[in-house]
Every structure is written in structure tokens, then in C-alpha cells.
Amino acid sequence: MTKKLFVNSIKCNETEDWGNDECRLEINADSRRKGTLKKSMDDGQTWRIARSYNFENSATIKLWDEDSPDADDFLGSLQLDTRTRPNSTARFTRDGADYTLSYRVENVATPPPVRKPIKRVFIKLLDVHCRDTEDVTGADEFYLIGSVSDSKSQQPKPILTPPVSVNDGQTKSLNGRGSLLFDAVVDSDTVINLEVGALDEDYAKDWDRYDEYVLKVGAALSAAAAATKHPVGIGIGLGLGIALKGFDAIAKSDKDDELGSTSDRIHVKYLKPGTVVRSWTFKGGSSAWSNWEHVVRYQITAEV
């Protein structure tokens, strides 16, 4: 850890010469000269220095009395290692002189690494694990519907996945159409809003019209966003209901069994570079006849 040497002051208790000493203070850090300071001093005087120097392994302070043209007189030195020394003193008393040095050594806190802002975010569905089906006669035809929006674009987009057949204890991939929920360049203060509902398809639909279904749900969300003063609110408590209405309007089928809903607010500023996996759990039922539980895993990838 980097250390900081504070050279506070030096007091002349007694000079080496009969008159003033021409003091030269040398400060070395890690075997390199960091400072050379000079001042004429007499008995009783204090030299206010107030300088600081960083070092990693060692520091040395030497005091001389310049006696040109004769050789300079060495008055003493102080050797420092990496131990901290609060409000310390040292004496320089060679060659009949007497000086008191006031100093301290402190740790230099290492600044935290600069965190690069996230520039792009991907959110992708992975799979669904069925712990218990809603349909007591067999597999559930599990699908997701909802909306995703962010606080910058304020334009909600549809979430819709074709159904997958999943039974007790099974895990089925959701890595198909509709699995990429979000992919955008973002600012660090962006908030991504997800609102998702899970359903068990009890009434068959023409999933060959999937692209048409997605467009219809998207149109319903866009219309709702255009009609509100706070479009971002579409993704906070309203998106799922609007998406379901848009879907029902084109699918023209009886109501499927709703397995539950959830929402997620992702603050980009809290994301770290890389990929994390999260999950949603959809469970319900109130009797031994039909209790269900499905766990959907999804991943968030943040890039700098």
C-alpha cells in the first residue's frame, strides 16, 4: 500500500555553527530524490515546512549544514519503512547540532477502480421448469405474454412466446421465437421495466400466425402509450393487461388459464459487466385438485 510522508516542521534547538546554520533538508523516497529544501536557521527558530511525499517501500530524510567552500556538515538522518507513524518526532544531533523534526506517515487509500458505464443490455429467456402442472390430466401448454419498456425510449414492446408442452419435473427450453426480450443501447440511468404473465393454453390457437399476434400486441401497447401522459407507466402495472387484451382481440379464443404474473425493474446503473441469471416463479392453486408451480429462468447480459 502506498504511504504518505508528511514533513511538518523542524525546530533548531542548537546550531552546529557559532551563528546561523544554512540548513539543507533532503527527502528521498524509494531511493529517489523527492525534494531538497533550504533555510537559514538560528537557535529557537522553527521552520514550517508542510510538505508531503508518497512512497511504496522506504523514505529517508537527511539534514545538512552547508559550509561552502568547506565540506557540508552532516547533522543526521531518519530512515522510514512502511509502518504508519502518527504525529512523530526525530532528533538530528550530529556534529554538535540539535534539531527536532516533526513528521507523520499515513496510509494512502487506494481509490476504487473506475467503473465503466454499461452501454448495451440484452435480456433473454432461457427455460421453464415445471414442478407441478396446472392441468391435472397431463402437461401444461406453457407460454408467456407481457410488455417491456425502458425509461428512455418510453416505447413499450410486446413479450409473447409460443407455448411449450411441459409436465411435472420437466425443463423445457424457451430459446425460440420471442425469447429475446430486450436488446438496446442504454444510458446508465435507464430503468428497464418488465411485466410478464404465464398462461396454460387450454384453447388451441393458430400459432402459425405468431408474427401477426406479436404485431397486434405491440399495436395495443403503442396505442396505450400514445394515450397516456406517462408512457413508461405502461410497463409498471398496466402492460400485462394491455398485452392480453391485444392478444385476445386477434386470437379470438376462450380464456386460457392464468398461472400468475410478475414484474421486474432493472436499473442499469446497478448492473455489472457480464451475464447474470435470474428467475421468475409462477405458482398458485388452492386445493389438492390443482396446484401448479413453474420456474422461468432468464439472463441479463450487460456490456461496456
Phi and psi restraints in degrees (value plus and minus 20) as a CYANA .aco file:
   2 THR   PHI     -86.6   -46.6
   2 THR   PSI     118.6   158.6
   3 LYS   PHI    -130.9   -90.9
   3 LYS   PSI     136.1   176.1
   4 LYS   PHI    -143.7  -103.7
   4 LYS   PSI     103.5   143.5
   5 LEU   PHI    -114.7   -74.7
   5 LEU   PSI     100.5   140.5
   6 PHE   PHI    -121.8   -81.8
   6 PHE   PSI      95.8   135.8
   7 VAL   PHI    -116.4   -76.4
   7 VAL   PSI      85.2   125.2
   8 ASN   PHI    -103.7   -63.7
   8 ASN   PSI     -77.0   -37.0
   9 SER   PHI    -183.3  -143.3
   9 SER   PSI     147.0   187.0
  10 ILE   PHI    -159.1  -119.1
  10 ILE   PSI     114.3   154.3
  11 LYS   PHI    -132.6   -92.6
  11 LYS   PSI     114.3   154.3
  12 CYS   PHI    -110.0   -70.0
  12 CYS   PSI      88.4   128.4
  13 ASN   PHI    -103.6   -63.6
  13 ASN   PSI     -56.5   -16.5
  14 GLU   PHI    -177.9  -137.9
  14 GLU   PSI     110.6   150.6
  15 THR   PHI     -95.8   -55.8
  15 THR   PSI     142.0   182.0
  16 GLU   PHI    -101.5   -61.5
  16 GLU   PSI     -56.2   -16.2
  17 ASP   PHI    -106.2   -66.2
  17 ASP   PSI     151.4   191.4
  18 TRP   PHI     -88.1   -48.1
  18 TRP   PSI     -50.3   -10.3
  19 GLY   PHI    -132.4   -92.4
  19 GLY   PSI    -160.9  -120.9
  20 ASN   PHI     -87.5   -47.5
  20 ASN   PSI     129.0   169.0
  21 ASP   PHI    -114.3   -74.3
  21 ASP   PSI     118.6   158.6
  22 GLU   PHI    -112.5   -72.5
  22 GLU   PSI      68.0   108.0
  23 CYS   PHI     -95.6   -55.6
  23 CYS   PSI     118.2   158.2
  24 ARG   PHI    -148.9  -108.9
  24 ARG   PSI      99.7   139.7
  25 LEU   PHI    -126.4   -86.4
  25 LEU   PSI     104.7   144.7
  26 GLU   PHI    -132.8   -92.8
  26 GLU   PSI     110.7   150.7
  27 ILE   PHI    -137.9   -97.9
  27 ILE   PSI     100.6   140.6
  28 ASN   PHI    -134.8   -94.8
  28 ASN   PSI     121.5   161.5
  29 ALA   PHI    -153.0  -113.0
  29 ALA   PSI     103.9   143.9
  30 ASP   PHI      32.8    72.8
  30 ASP   PSI      25.7    65.7
  31 SER   PHI      46.4    86.4
  31 SER   PSI      -1.5    38.5
  32 ARG   PHI    -145.6  -105.6
  32 ARG   PSI     119.2   159.2
  33 ARG   PHI     -88.5   -48.5
  33 ARG   PSI     105.0   145.0
  34 LYS   PHI    -127.6   -87.6
  34 LYS   PSI     -44.6    -4.6
  35 GLY   PHI    -187.7  -147.7
  35 GLY   PSI     125.9   165.9
  36 THR   PHI    -151.3  -111.3
  36 THR   PSI      96.7   136.7
  37 LEU   PHI    -140.4  -100.4
  37 LEU   PSI     121.4   161.4
  38 LYS   PHI    -151.6  -111.6
  38 LYS   PSI     123.5   163.5
  39 LYS   PHI    -184.4  -144.4
  39 LYS   PSI     120.2   160.2
  40 SER   PHI    -102.5   -62.5
  40 SER   PSI     108.8   148.8
  41 MET   PHI    -152.9  -112.9
  41 MET   PSI     130.0   170.0
  42 ASP   PHI    -148.2  -108.2
  42 ASP   PSI     151.3   191.3
  43 ASP   PHI     -73.5   -33.5
  43 ASP   PSI     114.0   154.0
  44 GLY   PHI      65.9   105.9
  44 GLY   PSI     -28.0    12.0
  45 GLN   PHI    -104.7   -64.7
  45 GLN   PSI     129.5   169.5
  46 THR   PHI    -140.7  -100.7
  46 THR   PSI     111.0   151.0
  47 TRP   PHI    -120.9   -80.9
  47 TRP   PSI      91.4   131.4
  48 ARG   PHI    -102.4   -62.4
  48 ARG   PSI      92.4   132.4
  49 ILE   PHI    -120.0   -80.0
  49 ILE   PSI     -75.7   -35.7
  50 ALA   PHI      32.4    72.4
  50 ALA   PSI      35.9    75.9
  51 ARG   PHI    -140.6  -100.6
  51 ARG   PSI     136.2   176.2
  52 SER   PHI    -156.6  -116.6
  52 SER   PSI     130.8   170.8
  53 TYR   PHI    -163.4  -123.4
  53 TYR   PSI     113.4   153.4
  54 ASN   PHI    -106.9   -66.9
  54 ASN   PSI     126.9   166.9
  55 PHE   PHI    -172.1  -132.1
  55 PHE   PSI     142.4   182.4
  56 GLU   PHI    -126.1   -86.1
  56 GLU   PSI     -60.3   -20.3
  57 ASN   PHI    -142.1  -102.1
  57 ASN   PSI     -62.3   -22.3
  58 SER   PHI    -176.4  -136.4
  58 SER   PSI     138.4   178.4
  59 ALA   PHI    -164.2  -124.2
  59 ALA   PSI     130.7   170.7
  60 THR   PHI    -155.6  -115.6
  60 THR   PSI     116.9   156.9
  61 ILE   PHI    -140.1  -100.1
  61 ILE   PSI     106.6   146.6
  62 LYS   PHI    -143.4  -103.4
  62 LYS   PSI     122.8   162.8
  63 LEU   PHI    -139.3   -99.3
  63 LEU   PSI     111.9   151.9
  64 TRP   PHI    -148.0  -108.0
  64 TRP   PSI     135.4   175.4
  65 ASP   PHI    -132.8   -92.8
  65 ASP   PSI      95.6   135.6
  66 GLU   PHI     -95.4   -55.4
  66 GLU   PSI     108.2   148.2
  67 ASP   PHI    -149.0  -109.0
  67 ASP   PSI      24.7    64.7
  68 SER   PHI     -78.5   -38.5
  68 SER   PSI     117.4   157.4
  69 PRO   PHI    -105.1   -65.1
  69 PRO   PSI     -21.8    18.2
  70 ASP   PHI     -93.8   -53.8
  70 ASP   PSI     150.1   190.1
  71 ALA   PHI     -86.1   -46.1
  71 ALA   PSI     124.4   164.4
  72 ASP   PHI     -85.7   -45.7
  72 ASP   PSI     128.3   168.3
  73 ASP   PHI    -114.8   -74.8
  73 ASP   PSI     106.8   146.8
  74 PHE   PHI    -105.6   -65.6
  74 PHE   PSI     100.9   140.9
  75 LEU   PHI    -121.2   -81.2
  75 LEU   PSI     -31.0     9.0
  76 GLY   PHI     123.4   163.4
  76 GLY   PSI     149.4   189.4
  77 SER   PHI    -166.9  -126.9
  77 SER   PSI     142.2   182.2
  78 LEU   PHI    -149.8  -109.8
  78 LEU   PSI     104.2   144.2
  79 GLN   PHI    -122.6   -82.6
  79 GLN   PSI     109.9   149.9
  80 LEU   PHI    -143.0  -103.0
  80 LEU   PSI     119.1   159.1
  81 ASP   PHI    -125.6   -85.6
  81 ASP   PSI    -177.7  -137.7
  82 THR   PHI    -109.1   -69.1
  82 THR   PSI     -15.0    25.0
  83 ARG   PHI     -90.6   -50.6
  83 ARG   PSI     121.0   161.0
  84 THR   PHI     -93.6   -53.6
  84 THR   PSI     125.7   165.7
  85 ARG   PHI    -160.0  -120.0
  85 ARG   PSI      75.9   115.9
  86 PRO   PHI     -99.1   -59.1
  86 PRO   PSI     112.0   152.0
  87 ASN   PHI      24.8    64.8
  87 ASN   PSI      43.7    83.7
  88 SER   PHI    -127.0   -87.0
  88 SER   PSI     144.7   184.7
  89 THR   PHI    -153.1  -113.1
  89 THR   PSI     137.5   177.5
  90 ALA   PHI    -161.7  -121.7
  90 ALA   PSI     129.7   169.7
  91 ARG   PHI    -129.9   -89.9
  91 ARG   PSI     117.3   157.3
  92 PHE   PHI    -133.3   -93.3
  92 PHE   PSI      91.2   131.2
  93 THR   PHI    -151.3  -111.3
  93 THR   PSI      -2.0    38.0
  94 ARG   PHI     -95.7   -55.7
  94 ARG   PSI     135.1   175.1
  95 ASP   PHI      38.1    78.1
  95 ASP   PSI      11.0    51.0
  96 GLY   PHI      65.3   105.3
  96 GLY   PSI     -22.1    17.9
  97 ALA   PHI    -106.7   -66.7
  97 ALA   PSI     146.8   186.8
  98 ASP   PHI    -168.8  -128.8
  98 ASP   PSI      86.6   126.6
  99 TYR   PHI    -146.1  -106.1
  99 TYR   PSI     125.1   165.1
 100 THR   PHI    -137.5   -97.5
 100 THR   PSI     100.8   140.8
 101 LEU   PHI    -117.7   -77.7
 101 LEU   PSI     112.4   152.4
 102 SER   PHI    -126.6   -86.6
 102 SER   PSI     107.2   147.2
 103 TYR   PHI    -175.6  -135.6
 103 TYR   PSI     153.1   193.1
 104 ARG   PHI    -175.1  -135.1
 104 ARG   PSI     137.7   177.7
 105 VAL   PHI    -146.6  -106.6
 105 VAL   PSI     106.7   146.7
 106 GLU   PHI    -147.5  -107.5
 106 GLU   PSI     140.4   180.4
 107 ASN   PHI     -93.1   -53.1
 107 ASN   PSI     126.7   166.7
 108 VAL   PHI    -124.4   -84.4
 108 VAL   PSI      94.8   134.8
 109 ALA   PHI     -83.1   -43.1
 109 ALA   PSI     112.0   152.0
 110 THR   PHI     -94.9   -54.9
 110 THR   PSI     102.0   142.0
 111 PRO   PHI     -84.8   -44.8
 111 PRO   PSI     124.0   164.0
 112 PRO   PHI     -82.6   -42.6
 112 PRO   PSI     128.3   168.3
 113 PRO   PHI     -80.8   -40.8
 113 PRO   PSI     123.1   163.1
 114 VAL   PHI     -90.4   -50.4
 114 VAL   PSI     103.0   143.0
 115 ARG   PHI    -107.4   -67.4
 115 ARG   PSI     101.2   141.2
 116 LYS   PHI     -92.8   -52.8
 116 LYS   PSI     118.4   158.4
 117 PRO   PHI     -89.4   -49.4
 117 PRO   PSI     125.3   165.3
 118 ILE   PHI     -89.9   -49.9
 118 ILE   PSI     114.5   154.5
 119 LYS   PHI    -127.8   -87.8
 119 LYS   PSI     -47.9    -7.9
 120 ARG   PHI    -164.7  -124.7
 120 ARG   PSI     123.6   163.6
 121 VAL   PHI    -151.9  -111.9
 121 VAL   PSI     113.3   153.3
 122 PHE   PHI    -138.4   -98.4
 122 PHE   PSI     117.2   157.2
 123 ILE   PHI    -147.1  -107.1
 123 ILE   PSI     103.6   143.6
 124 LYS   PHI    -157.3  -117.3
 124 LYS   PSI     117.5   157.5
 125 LEU   PHI     -92.7   -52.7
 125 LEU   PSI     125.2   165.2
 126 LEU   PHI    -129.8   -89.8
 126 LEU   PSI     -83.7   -43.7
 127 ASP   PHI    -182.2  -142.2
 127 ASP   PSI     152.4   192.4
 128 VAL   PHI    -147.5  -107.5
 128 VAL   PSI     114.2   154.2
 129 HIS   PHI    -133.0   -93.0
 129 HIS   PSI     107.7   147.7
 130 CYS   PHI    -119.0   -79.0
 130 CYS   PSI      95.0   135.0
 131 ARG   PHI    -107.4   -67.4
 131 ARG   PSI     -49.1    -9.1
 132 ASP   PHI    -181.6  -141.6
 132 ASP   PSI     111.7   151.7
 133 THR   PHI    -100.4   -60.4
 133 THR   PSI     138.0   178.0
 134 GLU   PHI    -101.4   -61.4
 134 GLU   PSI     -54.1   -14.1
 135 ASP   PHI    -103.1   -63.1
 135 ASP   PSI      93.6   133.6
 136 VAL   PHI     -94.4   -54.4
 136 VAL   PSI     -31.1     8.9
 137 THR   PHI    -116.6   -76.6
 137 THR   PSI     -25.0    15.0
 138 GLY   PHI     147.1   187.1
 138 GLY   PSI    -171.5  -131.5
 139 ALA   PHI     -91.8   -51.8
 139 ALA   PSI     133.1   173.1
 140 ASP   PHI    -109.1   -69.1
 140 ASP   PSI     124.9   164.9
 141 GLU   PHI    -118.4   -78.4
 141 GLU   PSI      69.7   109.7
 142 PHE   PHI    -108.1   -68.1
 142 PHE   PSI     111.2   151.2
 143 TYR   PHI    -167.0  -127.0
 143 TYR   PSI     144.1   184.1
 144 LEU   PHI    -138.8   -98.8
 144 LEU   PSI     127.4   167.4
 145 ILE   PHI    -165.6  -125.6
 145 ILE   PSI     131.4   171.4
 146 GLY   PHI     145.3   185.3
 146 GLY   PSI    -172.3  -132.3
 147 SER   PHI    -165.3  -125.3
 147 SER   PSI     135.6   175.6
 148 VAL   PHI    -155.7  -115.7
 148 VAL   PSI     116.8   156.8
 149 SER   PHI    -166.3  -126.3
 149 SER   PSI     145.0   185.0
 150 ASP   PHI    -153.1  -113.1
 150 ASP   PSI     138.2   178.2
 151 SER   PHI     -92.6   -52.6
 151 SER   PSI     -28.2    11.8
 152 LYS   PHI    -114.8   -74.8
 152 LYS   PSI     -73.1   -33.1
 153 SER   PHI     -96.6   -56.6
 153 SER   PSI     -48.5    -8.5
 154 GLN   PHI      32.5    72.5
 154 GLN   PSI      10.9    50.9
 155 GLN   PHI    -141.5  -101.5
 155 GLN   PSI      83.3   123.3
 156 PRO   PHI     -87.1   -47.1
 156 PRO   PSI     126.0   166.0
 157 LYS   PHI    -143.8  -103.8
 157 LYS   PSI     133.0   173.0
 158 PRO   PHI     -98.2   -58.2
 158 PRO   PSI     130.3   170.3
 159 ILE   PHI    -137.1   -97.1
 159 ILE   PSI     105.2   145.2
 160 LEU   PHI    -176.8  -136.8
 160 LEU   PSI     105.9   145.9
 161 THR   PHI    -139.5   -99.5
 161 THR   PSI     117.6   157.6
 162 PRO   PHI     -81.6   -41.6
 162 PRO   PSI     131.9   171.9
 163 PRO   PHI     -89.1   -49.1
 163 PRO   PSI     126.8   166.8
 164 VAL   PHI    -140.5  -100.5
 164 VAL   PSI     120.7   160.7
 165 SER   PHI    -105.2   -65.2
 165 SER   PSI      99.7   139.7
 166 VAL   PHI    -158.5  -118.5
 166 VAL   PSI     113.8   153.8
 167 ASN   PHI    -136.5   -96.5
 167 ASN   PSI     156.5   196.5
 168 ASP   PHI     -71.7   -31.7
 168 ASP   PSI     109.3   149.3
 169 GLY   PHI      61.2   101.2
 169 GLY   PSI     -24.3    15.7
 170 GLN   PHI    -111.7   -71.7
 170 GLN   PSI     132.5   172.5
 171 THR   PHI    -142.9  -102.9
 171 THR   PSI     105.7   145.7
 172 LYS   PHI    -141.1  -101.1
 172 LYS   PSI     120.2   160.2
 173 SER   PHI     -89.5   -49.5
 173 SER   PSI     123.1   163.1
 174 LEU   PHI    -131.0   -91.0
 174 LEU   PSI      -4.4    35.6
 175 ASN   PHI    -102.1   -62.1
 175 ASN   PSI      48.9    88.9
 176 GLY   PHI    -163.2  -123.2
 176 GLY   PSI    -167.6  -127.6
 177 ARG   PHI     -81.0   -41.0
 177 ARG   PSI     114.9   154.9
 178 GLY   PHI      62.9   102.9
 178 GLY   PSI     -18.1    21.9
 179 SER   PHI     -96.1   -56.1
 179 SER   PSI     -47.5    -7.5
 180 LEU   PHI    -104.7   -64.7
 180 LEU   PSI      84.8   124.8
 181 LEU   PHI    -104.0   -64.0
 181 LEU   PSI     -52.1   -12.1
 182 PHE   PHI    -173.1  -133.1
 182 PHE   PSI     117.9   157.9
 183 ASP   PHI    -176.1  -136.1
 183 ASP   PSI      85.4   125.4
 184 ALA   PHI    -179.3  -139.3
 184 ALA   PSI     134.4   174.4
 185 VAL   PHI     -97.8   -57.8
 185 VAL   PSI     113.0   153.0
 186 VAL   PHI    -152.2  -112.2
 186 VAL   PSI     138.5   178.5
 187 ASP   PHI    -111.8   -71.8
 187 ASP   PSI     140.0   180.0
 188 SER   PHI     -85.3   -45.3
 188 SER   PSI     -44.2    -4.2
 189 ASP   PHI    -114.3   -74.3
 189 ASP   PSI      -7.8    32.2
 190 THR   PHI     -92.7   -52.7
 190 THR   PSI     121.9   161.9
 191 VAL   PHI    -137.4   -97.4
 191 VAL   PSI     105.7   145.7
 192 ILE   PHI    -119.3   -79.3
 192 ILE   PSI     106.2   146.2
 193 ASN   PHI    -129.8   -89.8
 193 ASN   PSI     103.2   143.2
 194 LEU   PHI    -136.0   -96.0
 194 LEU   PSI     114.2   154.2
 195 GLU   PHI    -154.5  -114.5
 195 GLU   PSI     100.6   140.6
 196 VAL   PHI    -155.2  -115.2
 196 VAL   PSI     118.1   158.1
 197 GLY   PHI    -140.5  -100.5
 197 GLY   PSI     126.4   166.4
 198 ALA   PHI    -129.2   -89.2
 198 ALA   PSI     119.0   159.0
 199 LEU   PHI    -155.1  -115.1
 199 LEU   PSI     134.8   174.8
 200 ASP   PHI    -128.9   -88.9
 200 ASP   PSI      96.1   136.1
 201 GLU   PHI     -92.3   -52.3
 201 GLU   PSI      92.9   132.9
 202 ASP   PHI    -120.9   -80.9
 202 ASP   PSI     -35.9     4.1
 203 TYR   PHI    -147.5  -107.5
 203 TYR   PSI      97.3   137.3
 204 ALA   PHI     -81.1   -41.1
 204 ALA   PSI     121.6   161.6
 205 LYS   PHI    -143.5  -103.5
 205 LYS   PSI     143.1   183.1
 206 ASP   PHI    -107.1   -67.1
 206 ASP   PSI      67.7   107.7
 207 TRP   PHI     -94.0   -54.0
 207 TRP   PSI     -24.2    15.8
 208 ASP   PHI     -86.1   -46.1
 208 ASP   PSI     -36.4     3.6
 209 ARG   PHI    -114.6   -74.6
 209 ARG   PSI       2.8    42.8
 210 TYR   PHI     -72.1   -32.1
 210 TYR   PSI     -69.0   -29.0
 211 ASP   PHI     -79.9   -39.9
 211 ASP   PSI     -57.0   -17.0
 212 GLU   PHI     -86.7   -46.7
 212 GLU   PSI     -61.4   -21.4
 213 TYR   PHI     -79.2   -39.2
 213 TYR   PSI     -65.4   -25.4
 214 VAL   PHI     -81.7   -41.7
 214 VAL   PSI     -63.6   -23.6
 215 LEU   PHI     -81.4   -41.4
 215 LEU   PSI     -59.3   -19.3
 216 LYS   PHI     -87.8   -47.8
 216 LYS   PSI     -62.9   -22.9
 217 VAL   PHI     -84.0   -44.0
 217 VAL   PSI     -62.5   -22.5
 218 GLY   PHI     -81.8   -41.8
 218 GLY   PSI     -59.6   -19.6
 219 ALA   PHI     -84.8   -44.8
 219 ALA   PSI     -59.4   -19.4
 220 ALA   PHI     -84.2   -44.2
 220 ALA   PSI     -60.8   -20.8
 221 LEU   PHI     -87.3   -47.3
 221 LEU   PSI     -62.2   -22.2
 222 SER   PHI     -83.1   -43.1
 222 SER   PSI     -61.7   -21.7
 223 ALA   PHI     -83.6   -43.6
 223 ALA   PSI     -59.8   -19.8
 224 ALA   PHI     -86.9   -46.9
 224 ALA   PSI     -58.7   -18.7
 225 ALA   PHI     -84.9   -44.9
 225 ALA   PSI     -59.7   -19.7
 226 ALA   PHI     -87.9   -47.9
 226 ALA   PSI     -44.4    -4.4
 227 ALA   PHI    -111.7   -71.7
 227 ALA   PSI     -24.5    15.5
 228 THR   PHI    -134.3   -94.3
 228 THR   PSI     131.8   171.8
 229 LYS   PHI     -98.1   -58.1
 229 LYS   PSI     -34.8     5.2
 230 HIS   PHI    -148.0  -108.0
 230 HIS   PSI      58.2    98.2
 231 PRO   PHI     -76.9   -36.9
 231 PRO   PSI     -51.9   -11.9
 232 VAL   PHI     -83.3   -43.3
 232 VAL   PSI     -43.1    -3.1
 233 GLY   PHI     -86.2   -46.2
 233 GLY   PSI     -35.8     4.2
 234 ILE   PHI     -80.7   -40.7
 234 ILE   PSI     -50.7   -10.7
 235 GLY   PHI    -113.2   -73.2
 235 GLY   PSI      -8.9    31.1
 236 ILE   PHI    -149.6  -109.6
 236 ILE   PSI      61.3   101.3
 237 GLY   PHI      76.2   116.2
 237 GLY   PSI     -32.0     8.0
 238 LEU   PHI    -135.9   -95.9
 238 LEU   PSI     -46.5    -6.5
 239 GLY   PHI     -80.1   -40.1
 239 GLY   PSI     -61.3   -21.3
 240 LEU   PHI     -84.2   -44.2
 240 LEU   PSI     -66.2   -26.2
 241 GLY   PHI     -82.2   -42.2
 241 GLY   PSI     -61.2   -21.2
 242 ILE   PHI     -86.1   -46.1
 242 ILE   PSI     -61.4   -21.4
 243 ALA   PHI     -82.4   -42.4
 243 ALA   PSI     -61.7   -21.7
 244 LEU   PHI     -84.2   -44.2
 244 LEU   PSI     -61.5   -21.5
 245 LYS   PHI     -84.0   -44.0
 245 LYS   PSI     -61.8   -21.8
 246 GLY   PHI     -83.7   -43.7
 246 GLY   PSI     -57.6   -17.6
 247 PHE   PHI     -90.5   -50.5
 247 PHE   PSI     -65.4   -25.4
 248 ASP   PHI     -81.8   -41.8
 248 ASP   PSI     -52.7   -12.7
 249 ALA   PHI     -84.9   -44.9
 249 ALA   PSI     -50.1   -10.1
 250 ILE   PHI    -122.2   -82.2
 250 ILE   PSI     -51.3   -11.3
 251 ALA   PHI     -91.7   -51.7
 251 ALA   PSI     -48.6    -8.6
 252 LYS   PHI      28.1    68.1
 252 LYS   PSI      35.9    75.9
 253 SER   PHI    -153.2  -113.2
 253 SER   PSI     146.9   186.9
 254 ASP   PHI     -86.2   -46.2
 254 ASP   PSI     142.1   182.1
 255 LYS   PHI     -90.4   -50.4
 255 LYS   PSI     109.0   149.0
 256 ASP   PHI     -97.4   -57.4
 256 ASP   PSI     144.3   184.3
 257 ASP   PHI     -97.1   -57.1
 257 ASP   PSI     104.1   144.1
 258 GLU   PHI    -104.2   -64.2
 258 GLU   PSI     108.9   148.9
 259 LEU   PHI    -119.1   -79.1
 259 LEU   PSI     -27.9    12.1
 260 GLY   PHI     116.3   156.3
 260 GLY   PSI     149.9   189.9
 261 SER   PHI    -162.2  -122.2
 261 SER   PSI     142.3   182.3
 262 THR   PHI    -174.4  -134.4
 262 THR   PSI     148.1   188.1
 263 SER   PHI    -163.0  -123.0
 263 SER   PSI     138.7   178.7
 264 ASP   PHI    -166.1  -126.1
 264 ASP   PSI     111.8   151.8
 265 ARG   PHI    -133.4   -93.4
 265 ARG   PSI      95.7   135.7
 266 ILE   PHI    -127.7   -87.7
 266 ILE   PSI      93.3   133.3
 267 HIS   PHI    -109.2   -69.2
 267 HIS   PSI      94.5   134.5
 268 VAL   PHI     -78.8   -38.8
 268 VAL   PSI     -55.4   -15.4
 269 LYS   PHI     -83.8   -43.8
 269 LYS   PSI     -39.2     0.8
 270 TYR   PHI    -115.2   -75.2
 270 TYR   PSI     -25.6    14.4
 271 LEU   PHI     -98.3   -58.3
 271 LEU   PSI     125.2   165.2
 272 LYS   PHI    -127.1   -87.1
 272 LYS   PSI     131.2   171.2
 273 PRO   PHI     -77.1   -37.1
 273 PRO   PSI     119.2   159.2
 274 GLY   PHI     100.0   140.0
 274 GLY   PSI    -185.0  -145.0
 275 THR   PHI    -141.4  -101.4
 275 THR   PSI     114.8   154.8
 276 VAL   PHI    -144.7  -104.7
 276 VAL   PSI     129.8   169.8
 277 VAL   PHI    -131.9   -91.9
 277 VAL   PSI     109.1   149.1
 278 ARG   PHI    -142.6  -102.6
 278 ARG   PSI     155.4   195.4
 279 SER   PHI    -165.0  -125.0
 279 SER   PSI     133.8   173.8
 280 TRP   PHI    -136.7   -96.7
 280 TRP   PSI     122.6   162.6
 281 THR   PHI    -137.5   -97.5
 281 THR   PSI     106.9   146.9
 282 PHE   PHI    -134.2   -94.2
 282 PHE   PSI      94.4   134.4
 283 LYS   PHI    -163.7  -123.7
 283 LYS   PSI     137.2   177.2
 284 GLY   PHI    -198.9  -158.9
 284 GLY   PSI    -186.3  -146.3
 285 GLY   PHI      84.1   124.1
 285 GLY   PSI     134.4   174.4
 286 SER   PHI    -156.8  -116.8
 286 SER   PSI      -8.2    31.8
 287 SER   PHI    -171.5  -131.5
 287 SER   PSI     150.5   190.5
 288 ALA   PHI     -89.0   -49.0
 288 ALA   PSI     -34.9     5.1
 289 TRP   PHI     -91.0   -51.0
 289 TRP   PSI     -62.7   -22.7
 290 SER   PHI    -169.6  -129.6
 290 SER   PSI      80.9   120.9
 291 ASN   PHI    -143.7  -103.7
 291 ASN   PSI     109.4   149.4
 292 TRP   PHI    -148.7  -108.7
 292 TRP   PSI     137.7   177.7
 293 GLU   PHI    -177.9  -137.9
 293 GLU   PSI     102.1   142.1
 294 HIS   PHI    -148.1  -108.1
 294 HIS   PSI     117.7   157.7
 295 VAL   PHI    -137.2   -97.2
 295 VAL   PSI     100.6   140.6
 296 VAL   PHI    -124.8   -84.8
 296 VAL   PSI     107.4   147.4
 297 ARG   PHI    -121.4   -81.4
 297 ARG   PSI     121.1   161.1
 298 TYR   PHI    -161.9  -121.9
 298 TYR   PSI     137.5   177.5
 299 GLN   PHI    -142.7  -102.7
 299 GLN   PSI     126.9   166.9
 300 ILE   PHI    -136.4   -96.4
 300 ILE   PSI     102.7   142.7
 301 THR   PHI    -134.9   -94.9
 301 THR   PSI     104.2   144.2
 302 ALA   PHI    -135.5   -95.5
 302 ALA   PSI     112.7   152.7
 303 GLU   PHI    -140.0  -100.0
 303 GLU   PSI     124.8   164.8
